[in-house]
Amino acid sequence: MIYDYYCVDCGNRFAAADICFDLAELLGIDIKVTDSVANKKVTGKTSMYSLNTGPLKTLFESRSDSEKKNIDGIEGKSKSAKSRLTQIHVTKLWELAQKKGVKLQHNKKVLLRITLMDFLKIMGENAEKDSGKGTLLAEKMASYKLSELEDALGNVFSTRGSQSENEQMKKEWQDAIKTRFSQLSYRAEEFIQKHKKDETYSDLIKKMRDNTANYEAGFWMKPEFFENGANNSIYTIQYSHNSREAFLKDIRAPYTIRGYCPKCGQPVIDGAGKYPHVLVGMLGAQSAGKTSLIMALIDELENSFSKYQISFPGAPLCDSRYDIMQENRILYNNGWAVRKTNALSNAGTFNVSFRITTKDKVITKLLTLVDIAGEQCYDLKNNRVNQEAFRNYPVIGQCSMYLLCSCINQNGYGNADGEFTVIPPNAVLQIAQQIYEMLPEKTKVPPLCILMTKADMAADNDGKKQAGNPFEEICPARNYEFASPLENIKLAYDRTRSQDIRQPLMWCKRAYDDMMGKTYITLLMCSALGRRGIRYSGSIEEIFPYREDGVIKPFQKTRMDDLWKWILQTAGLSPVGDTNKRLPFIPSYDERYVLPTSSRGKYYRATPESMGLRCSAVGILYLNRSNMDYQIIHELTKVRGRFGIKVDKALEKLVINQNIALR
């Protein structure tokens, strides 16, 4: 099966076959300047450090040999978003191969050649897609002569950036293209050598030397097809622009990636399309501590993976935020506050992805933690949800589950960057409500975890227990997995006098009351730091551990295991509670079933085992049940232990009476 890919840079979902490659990269055309002009929507990024120096060297040396070999050179930087001007779709690769009489096969090396005319035509086609001005530019680009190359490139850069940027880009591209396409094709060279001494051919030879169709460049490629070659769709490729195919290498940025997003040109994480993609949306204001939380989750997963019954996940997968992630990991590992995401940023906020495989090697999924900036989704001027954000960044409403983050207390929590809330707390709840109201598939309702971060600030135990604790109203099932965190929340409310702590707790209770009829909910609390975070102002290359009174003070994260348990069990990557069974799907609130005999394979089949596991899992993972859950439990309980009555008959009656098949 081939799965869709979610680009968490531009926020769009694509079919796996839509992923593109960069023709300039395949040919070895290296543009030294940042291509902010050719790629007008996504500016390039450069790295501030190198893998052979400072703390990044330590981080690199700690990697396994298999991870180290994926490093492309010594620069520890993410590749800039690839210029969409030289994007090439997999169908074009097939066309190039067919044009040269070459057959593409799974894991077979092949030499592809392309003329300068075709290369310029592809640049024109891509420029047309960006401008939306029809299909004339591609043919115009193909008509230019070699002596007119500067004019040809002027066409694709004429509407991109300032005049000085255009001139710089034209010069860089012109020099690089002439260098790579310096050789005439074999047939053209043979003809010229044969007739160059004949004066009657001088004009023809001159025209041939100026014809872009007579210049070729080649590259080796070894395609990898989906499903181990059983499907003809190309998953990724190894390539080499060296004349010797022995130099084949992966596409890297700097770690192995699959290709590039067809819309924004950013790297596509390795495994996209091959495995199901689970998106964990992290919604909260800037001060909620989401970036610190992501760093703590990375640290927890890498160091304690075995207790979740998964295999070692390895380093986070490479995407366009690789530099930011590595820098923040260095800061976090040395006890310094991480860099905050821009509160008023565009769609490109912080995220991190893993490829997670179960311990028994049966299931592999991609899992991405997506930082959804509350400020991005809320119109502060008009005090309402920003609908434009949902259109510009659709992945906001397409996540598999959500974390609704609210910090216990921000006041006095160090001098970390961005220590303020741009939007009011209720705005975050409004955004969450909007997400669930605008779900693209009403039959898939993502579970919600209301997460209280910076829990160490709730350690004020000077207060006395008082009557009327609002959290006492919540009555989970007896087998609820997270009873201990719920008790800690109740205790935090009881034993504090500070309104700075009680108000965020009450906000979480209001959020629970509001959302409990819309989706499954869990209440958790954690701390990514365990103390106040202090901003590091020096060079990242000269970083040293944070100290207090001369003593090194690392961060002391707490309850990250509860959060990972909830995420992995909900995602079907860890066994649920003590059942020793994994969920085959993410539970959706109030979902229905079809009969086992139904041919509608996309719906859930109502079998005693599947429905029994699901009902048990809902009680283990979530605080609330739906009406359908209670009906299923009633039917299962009614027939339990009664001789001569089969459970599947009761289920059949239940499903027929519902007469609904939402899944």
VMD Tcl script that draws the C-alpha trace (Angstrom):
set ca {
  {0.00 0.00 0.00}
  {1.20 3.51 -0.82}
  {0.31 6.18 1.72}
  {-0.24 9.90 1.30}
  {2.48 12.30 2.38}
  {1.90 15.31 4.62}
  {4.31 18.19 4.14}
  {4.57 19.92 7.49}
  {6.43 22.82 5.87}
  {3.69 24.06 3.54}
  {0.96 22.11 5.35}
  {-0.41 20.22 2.35}
  {-1.15 16.56 1.70}
  {0.10 14.92 -1.49}
  {-0.15 11.55 -3.13}
  {3.13 9.69 -2.81}
  {3.64 9.80 -6.58}
  {3.55 13.62 -6.56}
  {6.95 13.94 -4.89}
  {9.58 15.61 -7.06}
  {13.33 15.49 -7.44}
  {15.75 18.29 -8.25}
  {17.21 18.01 -11.74}
  {19.98 20.48 -10.96}
  {21.01 18.33 -7.99}
  {20.98 15.15 -10.10}
  {23.17 16.85 -12.73}
  {25.54 18.38 -10.18}
  {24.63 21.97 -11.02}
  {25.62 23.75 -7.84}
  {24.31 27.28 -7.34}
  {26.34 28.95 -4.61}
  {24.04 31.85 -3.81}
  {20.82 31.39 -1.84}
  {18.02 30.82 -4.30}
  {15.50 33.16 -2.68}
  {14.57 34.48 -6.07}
  {13.99 31.25 -7.95}
  {12.06 29.87 -5.01}
  {10.05 32.91 -4.13}
  {7.77 31.42 -1.45}
  {10.42 29.59 0.58}
  {13.71 31.33 1.18}
  {16.89 29.35 1.54}
  {18.56 28.81 4.87}
  {22.21 28.55 5.71}
  {23.85 26.92 8.68}
  {25.68 28.73 11.46}
  {27.93 25.85 12.34}
  {29.86 22.89 10.98}
  {29.80 19.23 11.96}
  {33.56 19.10 12.45}
  {33.65 21.62 15.27}
  {32.24 22.26 18.70}
  {29.19 20.57 20.21}
  {27.81 19.44 16.88}
  {30.89 17.29 16.42}
  {30.08 15.60 19.73}
  {26.50 15.11 18.62}
  {27.70 13.67 15.31}
  {30.26 11.36 16.91}
  {27.56 9.95 19.21}
  {25.65 8.65 16.19}
  {25.83 5.07 15.01}
  {27.91 4.20 11.94}
  {24.76 3.76 9.88}
  {23.66 7.29 10.79}
  {27.10 8.81 10.22}
  {27.37 7.46 6.69}
  {24.28 9.44 5.75}
  {26.14 12.69 6.30}
  {26.78 14.46 3.00}
  {30.14 16.13 3.49}
  {31.13 17.96 6.66}
  {28.59 20.78 6.67}
  {25.92 20.26 9.28}
  {23.25 22.16 7.47}
  {19.90 21.46 5.94}
  {19.68 21.97 2.23}
  {17.71 25.02 1.28}
  {14.33 24.46 -0.24}
  {15.10 23.25 -3.74}
  {14.44 25.68 -6.56}
  {11.12 24.81 -8.08}
  {12.62 25.95 -11.38}
  {14.48 22.66 -11.72}
  {11.97 20.32 -10.12}
  {11.40 17.16 -12.10}
  {8.44 14.88 -11.52}
  {8.81 11.11 -11.65}
  {6.77 11.03 -14.86}
  {9.43 13.23 -16.50}
  {12.11 10.77 -15.44}
  {10.15 8.02 -17.16}
  {9.86 10.23 -20.27}
  {13.60 10.90 -20.30}
  {14.31 7.18 -20.05}
  {11.82 6.33 -22.80}
  {13.24 9.05 -25.05}
  {16.70 7.50 -24.77}
  {15.43 3.93 -25.09}
  {16.28 3.11 -21.48}
  {14.09 1.08 -19.13}
  {13.76 2.04 -15.47}
  {13.78 -0.96 -13.14}
  {13.69 -1.45 -9.39}
  {17.21 -1.15 -7.89}
  {18.86 -1.22 -11.35}
  {21.42 1.42 -12.32}
  {20.79 3.34 -15.51}
  {22.41 6.32 -17.28}
  {20.00 9.09 -18.29}
  {20.95 11.96 -20.56}
  {19.16 15.26 -21.10}
  {19.73 17.99 -23.66}
  {20.17 21.62 -22.70}
  {17.02 22.36 -24.69}
  {14.97 19.97 -22.55}
  {16.57 21.32 -19.38}
  {15.57 24.90 -20.29}
  {12.10 23.70 -21.23}
  {11.66 22.14 -17.79}
  {12.75 25.41 -16.19}
  {10.12 27.19 -18.27}
  {7.40 24.71 -17.33}
  {8.15 25.14 -13.63}
  {8.24 28.93 -13.93}
  {4.80 28.76 -15.58}
  {3.42 26.78 -12.66}
  {4.63 29.44 -10.25}
  {3.33 32.37 -12.26}
  {0.13 30.74 -13.57}
  {0.61 32.48 -16.92}
  {-0.10 29.64 -19.31}
  {2.16 27.29 -21.25}
  {4.03 29.58 -23.65}
  {7.20 30.05 -21.64}
  {8.28 26.39 -21.89}
  {8.24 26.45 -25.69}
  {9.90 29.86 -25.72}
  {12.71 28.58 -23.51}
  {13.25 25.65 -25.87}
  {13.65 27.99 -28.84}
  {16.59 29.94 -27.43}
  {20.09 29.44 -28.79}
  {23.17 28.89 -26.63}
  {24.31 32.44 -27.34}
  {20.95 33.63 -26.00}
  {21.19 31.72 -22.71}
  {21.30 34.91 -20.65}
  {18.09 36.14 -22.28}
  {16.46 32.74 -21.69}
  {17.27 32.82 -17.99}
  {16.05 36.39 -17.82}
  {12.58 35.11 -18.67}
  {12.33 32.91 -15.57}
  {13.85 35.49 -13.21}
  {12.13 38.59 -14.58}
  {9.34 38.57 -11.97}
  {11.35 37.21 -9.05}
  {12.99 39.53 -6.55}
  {14.84 42.77 -7.13}
  {16.80 43.63 -10.25}
  {20.14 43.09 -8.48}
  {18.98 39.67 -7.26}
  {17.85 38.77 -10.77}
  {21.20 39.71 -12.26}
  {23.09 37.76 -9.63}
  {20.94 34.69 -10.11}
  {21.19 34.85 -13.90}
  {24.98 35.02 -13.70}
  {25.22 32.09 -11.27}
  {22.86 29.90 -13.30}
  {24.40 30.83 -16.63}
  {27.91 29.91 -15.51}
  {26.78 26.67 -13.86}
  {24.69 25.55 -16.86}
  {27.45 26.29 -19.38}
  {29.91 24.32 -17.27}
  {27.65 21.29 -16.98}
  {26.41 21.33 -20.59}
  {29.82 21.97 -22.11}
  {29.95 18.77 -24.14}
  {28.27 18.30 -27.50}
  {26.24 15.18 -27.99}
  {28.03 12.22 -29.56}
  {26.22 12.56 -32.89}
  {26.79 16.32 -33.13}
  {30.45 15.98 -32.25}
  {30.90 13.16 -34.76}
  {29.28 15.21 -37.53}
  {31.36 18.31 -36.77}
  {34.63 16.37 -36.66}
  {33.79 14.75 -39.97}
  {32.95 17.98 -41.82}
  {34.82 20.75 -40.00}
  {37.39 21.11 -42.78}
  {34.72 21.43 -45.45}
  {33.89 25.12 -45.98}
  {30.43 24.26 -47.31}
  {29.47 23.03 -43.82}
  {30.84 26.01 -41.87}
  {27.48 27.79 -41.47}
  {25.74 24.55 -40.53}
  {28.42 23.70 -37.99}
  {28.12 27.17 -36.51}
  {24.37 26.70 -36.11}
  {24.89 23.28 -34.58}
  {27.27 24.72 -32.00}
  {24.63 27.29 -31.07}
  {21.75 24.80 -30.89}
  {20.87 23.83 -27.32}
  {19.52 20.50 -28.55}
  {23.09 19.43 -29.37}
  {24.42 19.76 -25.82}
  {23.87 16.96 -23.35}
  {24.58 16.14 -19.73}
  {24.00 12.82 -18.02}
  {23.56 11.30 -14.62}
  {23.35 7.79 -13.22}
  {20.33 6.83 -11.21}
  {19.07 3.74 -9.43}
  {15.34 4.00 -8.73}
  {13.70 2.31 -5.77}
  {10.08 1.41 -6.44}
  {7.35 1.16 -3.86}
  {6.51 -2.21 -2.29}
  {9.96 -3.60 -3.03}
  {9.47 -3.38 -6.77}
  {5.95 -4.79 -6.91}
  {4.68 -1.30 -7.79}
  {6.09 0.74 -10.67}
  {5.80 4.02 -8.79}
  {9.21 5.46 -7.89}
  {9.71 5.88 -4.13}
  {13.17 7.46 -4.23}
  {16.44 7.28 -6.16}
  {20.15 7.05 -5.71}
  {22.07 9.18 -8.16}
  {25.50 10.26 -9.37}
  {26.48 12.94 -11.84}
  {29.94 11.35 -11.97}
  {30.70 9.41 -15.16}
  {31.26 6.31 -13.03}
  {28.12 4.81 -11.57}
  {30.10 3.56 -8.58}
  {29.61 7.02 -7.04}
  {25.87 6.56 -6.50}
  {24.60 8.27 -3.36}
  {21.34 8.97 -1.55}
  {19.53 12.26 -1.66}
  {20.54 13.96 1.60}
  {19.87 17.14 3.47}
  {22.22 16.20 5.25}
  {20.58 12.93 6.25}
  {18.84 10.68 3.76}
  {15.57 12.11 2.47}
  {13.10 10.86 -0.11}
  {12.82 13.83 -2.46}
  {11.22 17.27 -2.38}
  {7.74 18.66 -1.84}
  {6.16 19.62 -5.18}
  {4.74 22.83 -3.73}
  {7.33 24.32 -1.37}
  {10.46 22.43 -2.46}
  {11.36 21.41 1.09}
  {12.88 17.97 1.85}
  {10.51 15.03 2.12}
  {11.33 12.84 5.11}
  {12.67 9.37 4.43}
  {9.82 6.85 4.53}
  {7.06 9.19 3.38}
  {4.57 7.24 1.30}
  {6.04 3.92 2.37}
  {4.62 4.06 5.90}
  {1.47 5.53 7.49}
  {2.04 9.08 8.71}
  {0.76 10.00 12.18}
  {0.57 13.74 12.85}
  {0.48 14.97 16.46}
  {-0.69 18.58 16.42}
  {0.66 20.64 19.34}
  {-1.62 23.62 19.81}
  {-0.89 26.40 22.27}
  {0.25 29.96 22.75}
  {3.91 30.84 22.41}
  {4.48 30.72 26.17}
  {3.09 27.18 26.53}
  {6.56 25.66 26.19}
  {5.92 23.54 23.09}
  {9.47 23.78 21.74}
  {10.95 22.74 25.10}
  {8.39 19.95 25.22}
  {9.49 18.67 21.82}
  {13.13 18.61 22.96}
  {12.18 16.70 26.12}
  {10.15 14.22 24.07}
  {13.10 13.59 21.75}
  {15.37 12.98 24.73}
  {12.85 10.66 26.38}
  {12.25 8.58 23.26}
  {15.92 8.12 22.44}
  {16.90 7.15 25.98}
  {13.87 5.18 27.15}
  {12.42 3.66 23.98}
  {12.48 0.08 25.27}
  {9.80 0.67 27.92}
  {7.34 1.57 25.16}
  {8.00 -1.75 23.37}
  {9.41 -0.08 20.27}
  {12.77 -0.42 18.55}
  {15.43 2.29 18.81}
  {14.00 5.11 16.66}
  {17.37 6.55 15.68}
  {17.91 10.25 15.07}
  {14.90 12.40 14.17}
  {14.29 12.36 10.43}
  {15.76 15.16 8.38}
  {13.57 17.97 7.10}
  {13.95 21.71 6.57}
  {14.11 22.36 10.33}
  {17.14 20.14 10.88}
  {19.41 23.07 11.81}
  {16.94 24.52 14.29}
  {16.34 21.15 15.89}
  {20.06 20.42 16.29}
  {20.78 23.80 17.80}
  {17.89 23.45 20.24}
  {19.05 19.97 21.20}
  {22.48 21.32 22.05}
  {20.95 24.08 24.17}
  {18.56 21.66 25.91}
  {21.25 19.04 26.57}
  {23.41 21.71 28.18}
  {20.62 23.02 30.41}
  {19.86 26.23 28.50}
  {16.46 27.46 27.29}
  {15.68 26.56 23.69}
  {15.08 29.14 20.98}
  {11.41 29.97 20.72}
  {9.42 29.87 17.51}
  {8.26 33.19 16.15}
  {4.83 33.94 17.58}
  {3.74 35.62 14.37}
  {5.45 33.18 12.02}
  {4.03 31.92 8.78}
  {3.12 28.30 8.14}
  {6.69 27.17 8.69}
  {6.85 26.55 12.43}
  {8.87 23.96 14.31}
  {8.35 20.23 13.90}
  {10.21 16.96 14.32}
  {9.61 13.53 12.78}
  {10.50 9.96 13.74}
  {10.27 6.61 12.02}
  {9.01 4.28 14.76}
  {8.97 0.48 14.51}
  {7.38 -1.82 17.05}
  {9.66 -4.12 19.02}
  {8.42 -7.17 17.12}
  {9.15 -5.40 13.77}
  {5.55 -5.86 12.64}
  {4.49 -2.21 12.35}
  {6.37 0.89 11.20}
  {4.89 4.38 11.12}
  {6.12 7.92 10.67}
  {5.25 10.19 13.57}
  {5.57 13.96 13.37}
  {5.18 16.42 16.24}
  {3.77 19.57 14.62}
  {4.05 22.89 16.43}
  {0.85 24.79 15.58}
  {1.39 28.39 16.65}
  {-1.77 29.70 18.28}
  {-0.83 33.22 17.19}
  {-0.82 32.02 13.60}
  {-4.41 30.76 13.88}
  {-5.94 33.71 15.73}
  {-6.84 37.19 14.51}
  {-5.98 39.25 17.58}
  {-7.24 42.47 16.02}
  {-10.75 41.12 15.50}
  {-10.67 38.58 18.36}
  {-11.61 35.60 16.23}
  {-10.10 32.49 14.68}
  {-8.07 33.23 11.55}
  {-9.76 31.17 8.83}
  {-6.99 32.06 6.40}
  {-4.51 30.04 8.46}
  {-6.56 26.88 7.91}
  {-6.57 27.50 4.15}
  {-2.88 28.37 3.96}
  {-1.76 25.52 6.21}
  {-4.34 22.71 5.87}
  {-2.41 20.29 8.08}
  {-3.71 22.29 11.08}
  {-6.99 20.45 10.68}
  {-5.62 17.11 9.45}
  {-3.70 15.81 12.46}
  {-4.26 12.30 13.83}
  {-4.42 13.57 17.44}
  {-3.90 16.87 19.24}
  {-2.13 18.14 22.32}
  {-3.83 21.24 23.72}
  {-0.99 22.83 25.67}
  {-1.40 25.28 28.52}
  {1.37 26.07 30.99}
  {0.66 25.92 34.73}
  {2.37 29.26 35.34}
  {4.55 31.39 33.10}
  {5.30 34.16 35.59}
  {8.92 34.12 36.63}
  {9.79 31.14 34.46}
  {13.28 32.32 33.57}
  {14.31 34.75 30.84}
  {13.85 32.44 27.87}
  {13.04 33.98 24.49}
  {9.43 34.96 23.96}
  {8.32 34.90 27.58}
  {4.91 36.37 26.89}
  {1.54 35.36 25.54}
  {0.45 37.20 22.42}
  {-3.07 35.76 22.41}
  {-5.42 35.22 25.40}
  {-5.83 31.67 26.76}
  {-9.43 31.37 25.56}
  {-8.24 31.98 22.00}
  {-6.44 28.61 22.04}
  {-9.67 26.88 23.03}
  {-11.51 28.69 20.24}
  {-8.94 27.41 17.77}
  {-9.38 23.86 19.07}
  {-13.14 24.18 18.72}
  {-12.72 25.41 15.16}
  {-10.43 22.50 14.30}
  {-13.03 19.96 15.39}
  {-15.86 21.83 13.67}
  {-13.93 21.93 10.37}
  {-12.66 18.35 10.30}
  {-12.30 17.29 6.65}
  {-13.60 13.81 7.47}
  {-16.38 13.83 10.04}
  {-15.90 10.09 10.54}
  {-12.36 10.61 11.82}
  {-12.37 12.61 15.03}
  {-8.85 12.89 16.48}
  {-8.41 12.23 20.23}
  {-7.36 15.20 22.33}
  {-4.89 15.44 25.21}
  {-5.26 18.55 27.35}
  {-1.70 18.97 28.57}
  {-0.58 21.18 31.42}
  {3.08 22.01 30.86}
  {5.59 23.49 33.32}
  {4.08 21.30 36.05}
  {7.04 21.99 38.34}
  {5.50 25.43 38.95}
  {2.58 23.70 40.70}
  {4.82 22.51 43.54}
  {3.43 25.10 45.95}
  {2.14 22.92 48.80}
  {1.54 25.66 51.37}
  {-2.18 25.76 50.78}
  {-4.78 23.61 52.49}
  {-7.13 21.20 50.81}
  {-10.45 22.84 50.10}
  {-13.87 21.52 49.18}
  {-15.26 21.89 45.67}
  {-12.35 20.65 43.59}
  {-13.77 20.80 40.03}
  {-11.64 17.87 38.88}
  {-13.46 15.55 41.31}
  {-16.33 15.56 38.81}
  {-14.24 13.52 36.37}
  {-14.80 9.80 36.88}
  {-12.64 7.65 34.59}
  {-12.98 3.91 34.06}
  {-11.41 1.63 36.66}
  {-8.70 0.53 34.20}
  {-7.79 4.11 33.19}
  {-4.05 4.18 32.44}
  {-3.44 7.74 33.60}
  {-5.15 7.78 36.99}
  {-1.95 8.94 38.69}
  {-1.56 12.11 36.55}
  {-5.24 12.91 37.16}
  {-4.71 12.61 40.92}
  {-1.70 14.93 40.64}
  {-3.86 17.49 38.87}
  {-6.44 17.31 41.64}
  {-3.69 17.62 44.22}
  {-2.17 20.62 42.45}
  {-5.51 22.40 42.58}
  {-6.08 21.53 46.25}
  {-2.72 22.55 47.58}
  {-2.04 25.87 45.95}
  {-2.99 29.37 46.96}
  {-1.65 30.97 43.80}
  {-4.20 32.14 41.24}
  {-1.39 32.00 38.67}
  {-1.61 28.23 39.08}
  {-5.31 27.76 39.74}
  {-6.45 29.79 36.75}
  {-4.61 27.65 34.17}
  {-5.94 24.54 35.91}
  {-9.48 25.88 35.71}
  {-8.92 26.70 32.04}
  {-8.03 23.05 31.41}
  {-11.20 21.94 33.21}
  {-13.29 24.30 31.08}
  {-11.61 22.96 27.96}
  {-12.45 19.42 29.09}
  {-16.10 20.31 29.74}
  {-16.39 21.99 26.37}
  {-14.73 19.26 24.29}
  {-15.90 16.10 26.08}
  {-18.95 15.77 23.84}
  {-16.87 16.19 20.68}
  {-13.94 13.81 21.06}
  {-12.05 11.48 23.39}
  {-10.03 13.41 25.98}
  {-7.14 12.78 28.33}
  {-5.78 15.17 30.98}
  {-2.03 15.06 31.60}
  {0.60 17.27 33.15}
  {4.36 17.34 32.64}
  {7.46 19.46 32.83}
  {10.03 19.60 30.05}
  {12.60 21.46 32.17}
  {11.89 20.89 35.86}
  {13.16 24.38 36.63}
  {13.33 27.84 35.14}
  {15.03 28.17 31.78}
  {17.77 30.73 31.23}
  {18.59 32.12 27.80}
  {22.07 31.39 26.43}
  {23.55 34.47 24.75}
  {26.93 33.18 23.59}
  {28.10 31.37 20.47}
  {26.64 27.92 19.94}
  {30.14 26.72 19.12}
  {31.40 27.69 22.55}
  {28.49 26.51 24.63}
  {29.08 25.21 28.14}
  {26.72 23.50 30.61}
  {24.45 25.73 32.69}
  {25.61 26.06 36.30}
  {24.21 27.40 39.55}
  {26.77 28.23 42.25}
  {29.38 26.39 40.19}
  {27.32 23.18 40.00}
  {26.08 21.87 36.65}
  {22.27 21.93 36.61}
  {20.78 19.85 33.81}
  {17.07 19.92 33.13}
  {14.96 17.42 35.05}
  {12.01 16.53 32.82}
  {9.04 14.83 34.47}
  {6.14 12.69 33.22}
  {7.33 12.52 29.62}
  {6.63 8.79 29.85}
  {2.91 9.42 30.42}
  {2.74 11.59 27.33}
  {4.65 9.14 25.12}
  {2.48 6.26 26.37}
  {-0.64 8.14 25.39}
  {0.72 9.11 21.97}
  {2.16 5.69 21.05}
  {-0.79 3.68 22.38}
  {-3.27 5.93 20.58}
  {-1.21 5.64 17.38}
  {-1.20 1.83 17.57}
  {2.55 1.61 18.14}
  {2.50 0.37 21.75}
  {0.24 -2.19 23.44}
  {-2.72 -0.61 25.20}
  {-2.44 -0.91 28.97}
  {-2.03 -4.56 30.04}
  {-3.88 -5.98 27.02}
  {-0.64 -6.79 25.14}
  {-2.52 -5.75 21.99}
  {-2.10 -2.70 19.79}
  {-4.95 -0.69 18.36}
  {-5.32 -1.35 14.60}
  {-6.66 2.17 14.15}
  {-6.90 5.45 16.06}
  {-10.27 5.47 17.86}
  {-12.74 8.04 16.57}
  {-15.43 9.46 18.82}
  {-18.89 7.90 18.38}
  {-17.83 5.84 15.37}
  {-19.94 3.05 13.93}
  {-19.19 -0.36 12.47}
  {-20.29 -2.61 9.62}
  {-20.94 -6.31 9.75}
  {-18.10 -8.83 9.18}
  {-19.83 -9.95 5.96}
  {-19.83 -6.45 4.47}
  {-17.83 -5.84 1.33}
  {-17.21 -2.23 2.30}
  {-13.60 -2.79 3.25}
  {-12.88 0.83 4.22}
  {-15.21 0.55 7.22}
  {-14.43 -1.07 10.54}
  {-15.64 -4.66 10.85}
  {-17.79 -5.44 13.89}
  {-16.18 -8.50 15.45}
  {-16.23 -9.33 19.15}
  {-12.44 -9.10 19.31}
  {-12.11 -5.73 17.55}
  {-15.00 -4.10 19.40}
  {-13.97 -5.57 22.73}
  {-10.40 -4.28 22.32}
  {-11.62 -0.89 21.23}
  {-13.99 -0.47 24.17}
  {-11.29 -1.57 26.58}
  {-8.77 0.80 24.96}
  {-11.14 3.76 25.21}
  {-11.48 3.18 28.96}
  {-7.70 2.82 29.34}
  {-6.68 5.85 27.29}
  {-9.46 8.40 27.66}
  {-11.59 9.95 30.39}
  {-14.88 9.98 28.49}
  {-16.92 7.55 26.40}
  {-19.39 8.11 23.59}
  {-23.00 6.92 23.47}
  {-21.96 4.24 21.00}
  {-19.35 2.97 23.44}
  {-21.96 2.51 26.16}
  {-24.25 0.65 23.77}
  {-21.46 -1.69 22.71}
  {-20.48 -2.33 26.32}
  {-24.12 -3.04 27.17}
  {-24.44 -5.65 24.41}
  {-21.12 -7.29 25.24}
  {-22.00 -7.45 28.94}
  {-25.51 -8.75 28.30}
  {-24.32 -11.87 26.47}
  {-21.20 -12.52 28.52}
  {-21.31 -15.99 30.09}
  {-24.77 -16.87 28.80}
  {-24.76 -20.37 27.35}
  {-25.91 -20.75 23.74}
  {-25.87 -17.07 22.84}
  {-23.05 -15.88 20.62}
  {-21.52 -12.48 20.99}
  {-21.44 -11.89 17.24}
  {-25.25 -12.25 17.10}
  {-25.63 -9.49 19.66}
  {-23.21 -7.33 17.72}
  {-25.10 -8.02 14.52}
  {-28.31 -6.85 16.16}
  {-26.58 -3.73 17.46}
  {-25.11 -2.78 14.09}
  {-28.39 -3.42 12.25}
  {-30.30 -1.31 14.78}
  {-27.84 1.55 14.36}
  {-28.22 1.28 10.58}
  {-25.21 3.56 10.20}
  {-21.75 2.84 8.87}
  {-19.64 5.93 9.30}
  {-16.33 4.13 8.94}
}
mol new
graphics top color blue
foreach p $ca { graphics top sphere $p radius 0.5 }
foreach p [lrange $ca 0 end-1] q [lrange $ca 1 end] { graphics top cylinder $p $q radius 0.2 }
display resetview
